[in-house]
């Protein structure tokens, strides 16, 4: 068990890059009228009935640090967010559009969308709706960072995700989330400051798990990616301390110290944490 856990802690120094085939940089417009709040699909945009977004963010951390902390732009009465000219120019590249796709998914509700160069980027999780026309402060930045970090994949292999967090948000209908029972990891940080953190979920520490099935395409493997590996999210034995002080379906107050931090942990904690579950 000790050897398996040690290997997992090393492997979970995860990177976050990838998505559905054909949806890496250069993704195409899903269709519909960009000015129409429902233009991205046939579903009612006022309810959560679109498929849960899968992972797939090709994370350019340097580009993410250039996201504005001020307002993204303006919002129409129909919920369409038009980016400010400077923001549109900065993120008008293929990589920028790809990142902004996930900004929309994380920040806005399903009824809203960002339109960039005629492409509609629909919202989903509603973590920072006020950012559309106002500032994104420290807590907003951390929630956005946790969400963006959770949507990553090493090889572009799409993996469905069930997200949980200790805050009201439009994560997904309970019936859909019930399918996701394998606790993969928790993600937190502040991309604006170059702070990227992740800890290993309990599912990854099960001796009987087929590790390759979950590592393939989901995390980077050994080293790299600039993510600080905080070790297991939950203590493994008895009263041993894990990376997170608040334990539950949604983890919280997770330490920013690395996996080799001595216990009791004294590093700062972040409350804004997103816990990712996979389908077993």
C-alpha positions in Angstrom: 0.0 0.0 0.0 2.8 2.4 0.9 4.5 1.9 -2.5 1.2 2.4 -4.3 0.4 5.6 -2.5 3.9 7.0 -3.1 3.6 6.3 -6.8 0.2 7.9 -6.8 1.4 11.0 -5.1 4.1 11.4 -7.7 1.9 10.7 -10.7 -0.8 13.1 -9.4 1.6 16.0 -9.9 -1.0 16.4 -12.7 -1.1 18.6 -15.8 -4.2 19.9 -17.3 -4.4 19.8 -21.0 -6.7 18.4 -23.8 -10.6 17.8 -24.7 -12.9 16.1 -27.1 -11.2 15.3 -30.4 -11.6 18.3 -32.6 -12.2 20.6 -29.7 -8.6 21.5 -28.9 -7.4 24.9 -30.1 -9.3 25.7 -33.3 -12.7 24.4 -32.0 -15.6 25.4 -34.2 -18.8 27.3 -33.6 -21.5 24.9 -32.3 -24.1 26.7 -34.4 -27.0 29.0 -33.9 -27.4 32.8 -33.8 -24.8 34.3 -31.4 -27.2 37.0 -30.4 -29.8 34.4 -29.4 -29.6 33.2 -25.8 -30.6 29.8 -27.0 -28.5 29.8 -30.1 -26.0 27.3 -28.9 -28.5 24.5 -28.9 -32.2 23.4 -28.9 -32.4 23.1 -25.1 -34.1 25.7 -22.8 -31.1 27.9 -21.7 -32.9 28.7 -18.4 -32.6 25.2 -17.1 -29.7 22.8 -16.6 -30.4 20.2 -19.2 -27.3 20.2 -21.5 -24.7 17.5 -21.0 -22.2 18.0 -18.2 -19.1 19.5 -19.8 -16.2 17.1 -20.0 -12.6 17.9 -19.3 -10.5 19.2 -22.1 -8.8 22.5 -21.3 -5.4 22.9 -23.0 -4.2 25.0 -20.1 -1.8 27.8 -21.1 -1.0 29.1 -17.6 0.9 32.1 -18.9 -2.2 33.1 -21.0 -4.5 32.4 -18.1 -2.6 34.9 -16.0 -3.6 37.5 -18.5 -7.3 37.1 -17.9 -8.7 40.5 -16.7 -9.7 41.0 -13.1 -12.0 43.8 -14.3 -15.2 43.3 -16.2 -15.1 40.9 -19.1 -17.4 43.2 -21.1 -21.0 44.0 -21.4 -24.1 41.8 -21.1 -27.2 42.1 -23.2 -30.7 41.7 -21.8 -30.7 38.2 -23.2 -27.5 37.2 -21.3 -25.0 37.5 -24.2 -21.7 38.8 -22.9 -19.7 40.8 -25.5 -16.1 41.0 -24.5 -14.5 44.4 -24.1 -12.3 45.3 -27.1 -9.0 44.8 -25.3 -10.1 41.5 -23.9 -11.4 40.3 -27.3 -8.1 41.3 -28.9 -6.1 39.5 -26.3 -8.1 36.3 -26.5 -8.9 36.3 -30.2 -6.3 33.7 -30.9 -7.1 30.0 -31.2 -5.6 29.4 -27.8 -7.4 32.4 -26.4 -10.8 31.2 -27.7 -10.2 27.8 -26.3 -9.4 29.2 -22.8 -12.4 31.5 -23.0 -14.7 28.6 -23.8 -13.9 27.2 -20.3 -14.1 30.7 -18.8 -17.7 30.8 -20.0 -18.4 27.2 -18.8 -17.1 28.0 -15.3 -18.2 31.6 -14.8 -21.7 31.9 -16.4 -25.1 30.1 -16.0 -26.5 28.2 -18.9 -28.8 31.1 -19.8 -25.7 33.2 -20.6 -22.9 33.0 -23.1 -19.8 34.8 -24.2 -19.6 35.6 -27.9 -16.1 35.9 -29.4 -15.5 36.5 -33.1 -19.0 35.2 -33.8 -18.6 32.0 -31.8 -21.0 31.4 -29.0 -19.4 30.0 -25.8 -22.2 28.8 -23.5 -22.1 29.0 -19.7 -22.8 26.2 -17.3 -21.5 26.3 -13.7 -22.4 29.9 -12.8 -19.4 30.4 -10.5 -18.7 34.0 -11.3 -21.7 35.5 -13.2 -20.9 39.0 -11.9 -17.6 39.0 -13.6 -19.3 39.5 -16.9 -19.8 43.2 -16.1 -17.8 43.7 -12.8 -14.6 42.8 -11.1 -13.3 39.4 -10.2 -11.8 39.6 -6.8 -9.7 37.1 -4.8 -12.4 34.7 -4.1 -13.8 34.9 -7.6 -10.3 34.3 -9.0 -9.9 31.2 -6.8 -13.2 29.7 -7.8 -12.5 30.3 -11.4 -9.0 28.8 -11.0 -10.3 25.7 -9.3 -12.9 25.2 -12.1 -10.4 25.8 -14.9 -7.9 23.4 -13.3 -10.5 20.7 -12.9 -11.3 20.7 -16.7 -7.9 19.4 -17.9 -6.7 16.4 -19.7 -3.2 15.3 -20.8 -4.0 13.6 -24.1 -7.2 15.2 -25.3 -9.1 12.1 -24.3 -12.6 13.2 -23.2 -13.5 12.2 -19.7 -16.9 13.0 -18.1 -16.6 14.8 -14.8 -18.8 15.2 -11.8 -17.9 18.4 -9.9 -18.7 19.2 -6.2 -18.0 22.3 -4.2 -19.0 23.7 -0.8 -21.1 26.5 -2.3 -24.3 27.0 -4.2 -23.7 26.6 -7.9 -25.2 25.0 -10.9 -23.0 21.9 -10.9 -25.4 19.5 -12.4 -28.7 17.7 -11.5 -28.3 15.4 -8.6 -29.4 12.4 -10.6 -26.6 13.0 -13.0 -24.0 13.6 -10.3 -25.0 10.4 -8.6 -23.3 8.5 -11.5 -19.9 9.9 -10.4 -18.6 8.1 -7.3 -14.9 7.8 -7.9 -13.2 10.7 -6.1 -10.3 11.6 -8.4 -8.8 14.8 -7.0 -9.4 18.3 -5.7 -8.2 21.4 -7.5 -7.5 24.9 -6.1 -5.3 27.9 -6.6 -5.1 31.3 -8.2 -4.1 31.2 -11.9 -3.7 35.0 -11.9 -0.8 34.5 -9.4 0.6 31.4 -11.0 -0.7 29.3 -8.1 -1.8 25.8 -9.1 -2.6 23.1 -6.6 -4.1 19.6 -6.5 -4.5 16.8 -4.0 -5.2 13.1 -4.6 -8.7 11.8 -4.0 -9.5 8.7 -2.1 -10.5 6.8 -5.2 -6.9 7.0 -6.5 -5.6 5.4 -3.3 -7.6 2.2 -3.6 -5.3 -0.8 -3.9 -7.7 -2.6 -6.2 -8.0 0.2 -8.7 -6.9 0.0 -12.3 -4.6 3.0 -12.1 -3.8 3.2 -15.8 -7.5 3.4 -16.7 -7.7 6.7 -14.9 -4.3 8.1 -15.4 -4.3 7.6 -19.1 -5.2 10.9 -20.6 -6.3 12.6 -17.4 -3.1 13.6 -15.6 0.4 14.3 -17.0 2.3 11.6 -15.2 5.6 12.3 -13.4 6.5 15.9 -12.8 5.9 19.0 -14.9 2.8 21.1 -15.4 3.6 23.6 -12.6 1.0 22.1 -10.4 2.0 21.8 -6.7 1.1 18.3 -5.6 -0.3 18.5 -2.1 -0.4 14.7 -1.5 -3.6 12.8 -0.5 -6.6 15.1 0.1 -7.6 13.0 3.2 -5.3 11.4 5.8 -4.6 7.8 4.9 -4.1 6.2 8.3 -5.8 6.9 11.6 -5.4 10.6 12.6 -2.8 11.4 9.9 -3.4 14.7 8.2 -4.3 15.1 4.5 -4.1 18.2 2.4 -7.7 19.3 3.2 -9.0 20.2 6.6 -12.7 20.0 5.6 -13.6 16.5 4.6 -16.8 15.5 2.8 -18.2 14.9 -0.6 -16.9 18.4 -1.3 -13.4 19.0 0.1 -12.4 22.4 1.4 -9.7 24.4 3.3 -7.0 22.6 1.4 -3.3 23.4 2.1 -1.1 24.9 -0.5 2.0 23.1 0.9 3.5 20.3 -1.2 3.1 16.6 -0.5 6.4 16.6 1.5 5.1 19.2 4.0 5.5 18.0 7.5 2.5 17.5 9.7 0.7 19.1 11.3 0.5 21.2 8.2 1.1 24.9 8.7 0.8 26.2 5.1 -2.0 28.5 4.2 -5.3 27.0 3.1 -7.8 27.8 0.3 -11.5 27.5 0.9 -12.4 27.7 -2.8 -11.9 24.0 -3.8 -13.5 21.9 -6.5 -13.6 18.2 -6.0 -13.7 16.0 -9.1 -15.5 12.7 -9.3 -15.3 10.2 -12.2 -17.6 7.4 -13.2 -16.3 4.1 -11.7 
